[in-house]
Amino acid sequence: MKKSLGYPLSVIAEDMGEPLPRIKRITTTAAADQMIAAALRNQTGAPAAPQPPTRVTGE
């Protein structure tokens, strides 16, 4: 059976024959990865990228 988008990861892992402890570990790891990615996207106060020096002419 082929499943893709729209199915929870736990359902896909179960259909693949994974045991319950491994399904829990897989889903917990996936959730943690999503939380870390969201936290990194929402960081504020990061230093600005360095700008090239301004060239002054005519002095």
Secondary structure as UniProt FT lines:
FT   TURN            5..6
FT   HELIX           9..15
FT   TURN            16..17
FT   HELIX           20..41
//
